[in-house]
Amino acid sequence: MTLLETVTTNEEVRQLLRLGLIEPSYSPRLCRIVMGRKKYNQLRICFEFRNLNAQTAKDAFPLRKAFHGFGRGICVLVKTC
């Protein structure tokens, strides 16, 4: 990460800790923090879950599929057979 990304990440994490939205964890199953770019070149904090997903057990049955409404931001869960 660049210096700007590191500073932005530290500020964002401190703010999330202060608000109580996240808490410190010392788990061996962790996810990496990645900085992404928003529209107009602003930075945002993202989490990479690939390592965590690789360590979790897969379900023996399929999960429901989520379909998003077009242009309305609506999420509908549909049970698949």
VEXGU-690936 format. One line per field, with one value per atom (N, C-alpha, C, O): x, y, z; atom name; residue in one letter. Coordinates in steps of 0.02 Angstrom, whole numbers. Each point is the difference from the previous one (the first is absolute). Layout:
<pts>
c1: (X|...)
c2: (Y|...)
c3: (Z|...)
name: (CA|...)
resn: (A|...)
</pts>
This chain:
<pts>
c1: (42|-42|44|56|-81|36|-8|-40|77|-4|-70|-27|-3|-67|-51|-44|50|-45|9|-49|111|13|-30|-31|40|-27|-76|-32|2|-73|-27|-51|85|-21|3|-48|102|7|-54|-29|14|-53|-68|-39|25|-64|-8|-54|106|-3|-9|-41|76|-8|-72|-28|-1|-68|-50|-46|55|-44|6|-50|111|10|-35|-34|42|-31|-76|-32|3|-73|-25|-60|105|-20|-25|-32|46|-23|46|-20|83|47|35|-2|34|38|64|2|49|62|-10|-39|73|-4|70|41|-29|65|-10|38|-87|-17|49|25|-10|43|-36|32|-98|-39|-14|-45|83|-7|-10|9|-30|-6|42|9|16|46|-40|-54|82|-30|30|61|-104|21|-35|-59|97|-30|-24|37|-100|-29|-14|-1|-9|-15|-75|-30|2|-70|-3|50|-111|-10|32|-1|27|35|64|24|6|66|8|56|-110|5|17|-17|51|18|-55|-33|25|-46|32|43|-63|29|-40|-61|97|-30|34|56|-89|28|3|-47|103|10|-13|37|-89|-22|22|-22|66|20|34|-15|61|34|-49|3|-48|-50|-47|-15|-7|-44|34|-33|98|36|5|7|-10|7|-67|0|-55|-65|-25|16|-57|-29|-58|-39|34|-54|-64|3|-60|-64|-17|18|-54|-20|-62|-18|-14|-61|8|37|-71|7|-36|-51|78|-31|-48|0|-41|-45|39|55|-82|32|-32|-61|101|-25|-2|50|-107|-7|-16|-44|81|-8|-49|2|-46|-45|39|49|-68|37|-13|-56|108|-4|-35|-5|-21|-37|37|-20|74|37|-37|14|-61|-40|33|21|-16|28|-56|-32|21|-52|34|39|-56|26|-48|-60|86|-41|25|59|-104|19|5|-46|103|10|-8|18|-45|-11|52|-1)
c2: (-59|59|62|0|51|64|33|-22|75|36|29|-3|31|28|-55|11|-69|-55|-25|-16|13|-21|48|-21|85|51|-2|2|-8|-3|-63|3|-59|-63|7|-19|45|8|46|-15|70|46|-35|6|-44|-34|-54|-6|-32|-52|30|-25|79|34|25|-7|35|25|-58|6|-61|-58|-30|-23|21|-24|46|-23|88|49|-5|8|-21|-7|-67|-10|-37|-66|-46|-50|67|-41|-59|-50|56|-55|-8|46|-103|-10|-38|-35|42|-36|-76|-25|-9|-73|-28|28|-84|-33|-71|-45|37|-64|-17|44|-109|-20|6|0|5|9|74|28|3|72|17|-42|103|24|63|38|-30|56|63|-3|61|64|24|0|20|25|68|7|41|65|2|-14|33|7|73|42|-28|69|8|-41|93|17|44|18|-1|49|65|15|23|63|-11|45|-106|-17|1|6|-11|-5|-72|-47|39|-67|-29|37|-102|-35|-64|-28|4|-60|-60|-1|-50|-63|-57|7|-64|-59|-57|-12|-22|-57|-64|-17|-19|-59|-66|-53|55|-62|-49|-60|83|-44|-30|-59|100|-23|-51|-51|65|-46|-67|-52|53|-62|-44|-61|91|-37|-26|-41|65|-20|-63|-13|-25|-62|18|45|-80|13|-35|-53|84|-30|-57|0|-50|-57|15|-39|95|19|70|40|-25|67|53|-14|74|56|36|-12|55|39|49|21|-4|48|68|5|46|68|34|2|24|37|73|14|31|71|31|-14|57|36|48|29|-22|42|73|24|12|72|22|59|-107|20|-18|22|-61|-19|-50|-6|-30|-49|-68|-20|-16|-66|-50|8|-57|-49|-69|-19|-17|-68|-49|1|-44|-48|-70|-15|-27|-68|-42|-3|-31|-43|-73|-18|-22|-71|-43|-61)
c3: (0|0|0|26|-55|0|68|42|-30|63|10|56|-108|5|18|42|-73|15|71|34|-10|68|51|49|-60|45|0|53|-112|-6|34|34|-43|32|76|34|-7|72|28|53|-87|23|-1|47|-101|-7|54|29|-16|51|69|39|-24|65|9|54|-107|4|10|40|-76|8|70|28|0|68|50|46|-55|45|-1|52|-111|-6|25|7|5|24|-55|14|-77|-56|-13|-29|50|-5|68|41|-31|61|-17|-50|92|-14|2|40|-84|-3|-10|-36|68|-6|-28|16|-58|-30|-55|-35|27|-56|-67|-53|54|-61|-8|31|-73|-9|-73|-44|32|-68|-7|47|-106|-15|-15|-29|48|-17|-66|-8|-37|-65|-11|14|-38|-13|-73|-46|38|-67|-15|45|-107|-20|-14|-34|63|-13|-62|-30|12|-52|23|60|-103|14|38|34|-40|24|77|24|14|72|19|-35|92|23|44|36|-39|45|23|-35|92|29|-24|2|-24|-24|36|25|-23|33|-50|-38|38|-45|39|46|-65|36|-32|22|-72|-34|47|-2|44|47|51|15|10|48|-32|30|-91|-35|-14|2|-15|-13|62|-5|65|62|28|45|-72|27|-36|-58|94|-28|-46|15|-71|-47|24|31|-44|18|-47|-59|85|-40|-42|-43|57|-36|-29|28|-82|-30|41|33|-34|34|-47|-60|89|-41|-43|18|-75|-45|10|7|-6|8|-68|-35|17|-63|19|40|-70|14|-50|-59|86|-43|-44|23|-84|-47|14|-7|28|9|63|14|26|60|64|54|-59|59|44|59|-89|37|-5|-54|109|0|18|51|-94|11|6|-43|96|8|-32|14|-56|-36|19|-7|31|19|-64|-40|32|-58|22|56|-99|16|-34|7)
name: (N|CA|C|O|N|CA|C|O|N|CA|C|O|N|CA|C|O|N|CA|C|O|N|CA|C|O|N|CA|C|O|N|CA|C|O|N|CA|C|O|N|CA|C|O|N|CA|C|O|N|CA|C|O|N|CA|C|O|N|CA|C|O|N|CA|C|O|N|CA|C|O|N|CA|C|O|N|CA|C|O|N|CA|C|O|N|CA|C|O|N|CA|C|O|N|CA|C|O|N|CA|C|O|N|CA|C|O|N|CA|C|O|N|CA|C|O|N|CA|C|O|N|CA|C|O|N|CA|C|O|N|CA|C|O|N|CA|C|O|N|CA|C|O|N|CA|C|O|N|CA|C|O|N|CA|C|O|N|CA|C|O|N|CA|C|O|N|CA|C|O|N|CA|C|O|N|CA|C|O|N|CA|C|O|N|CA|C|O|N|CA|C|O|N|CA|C|O|N|CA|C|O|N|CA|C|O|N|CA|C|O|N|CA|C|O|N|CA|C|O|N|CA|C|O|N|CA|C|O|N|CA|C|O|N|CA|C|O|N|CA|C|O|N|CA|C|O|N|CA|C|O|N|CA|C|O|N|CA|C|O|N|CA|C|O|N|CA|C|O|N|CA|C|O|N|CA|C|O|N|CA|C|O|N|CA|C|O|N|CA|C|O|N|CA|C|O|N|CA|C|O|N|CA|C|O|N|CA|C|O|N|CA|C|O|N|CA|C|O|N|CA|C|O|N|CA|C|O|N|CA|C|O|N|CA|C|O|N|CA|C|O|N|CA|C|O|N|CA|C|O|N|CA|C|O|N|CA|C|O|N|CA|C|O)
resn: (M|M|M|M|T|T|T|T|L|L|L|L|L|L|L|L|E|E|E|E|T|T|T|T|V|V|V|V|T|T|T|T|T|T|T|T|N|N|N|N|E|E|E|E|E|E|E|E|V|V|V|V|R|R|R|R|Q|Q|Q|Q|L|L|L|L|L|L|L|L|R|R|R|R|L|L|L|L|G|G|G|G|L|L|L|L|I|I|I|I|E|E|E|E|P|P|P|P|S|S|S|S|Y|Y|Y|Y|S|S|S|S|P|P|P|P|R|R|R|R|L|L|L|L|C|C|C|C|R|R|R|R|I|I|I|I|V|V|V|V|M|M|M|M|G|G|G|G|R|R|R|R|K|K|K|K|K|K|K|K|Y|Y|Y|Y|N|N|N|N|Q|Q|Q|Q|L|L|L|L|R|R|R|R|I|I|I|I|C|C|C|C|F|F|F|F|E|E|E|E|F|F|F|F|R|R|R|R|N|N|N|N|L|L|L|L|N|N|N|N|A|A|A|A|Q|Q|Q|Q|T|T|T|T|A|A|A|A|K|K|K|K|D|D|D|D|A|A|A|A|F|F|F|F|P|P|P|P|L|L|L|L|R|R|R|R|K|K|K|K|A|A|A|A|F|F|F|F|H|H|H|H|G|G|G|G|F|F|F|F|G|G|G|G|R|R|R|R|G|G|G|G|I|I|I|I|C|C|C|C|V|V|V|V|L|L|L|L|V|V|V|V|K|K|K|K|T|T|T|T|C|C|C|C)
</pts>
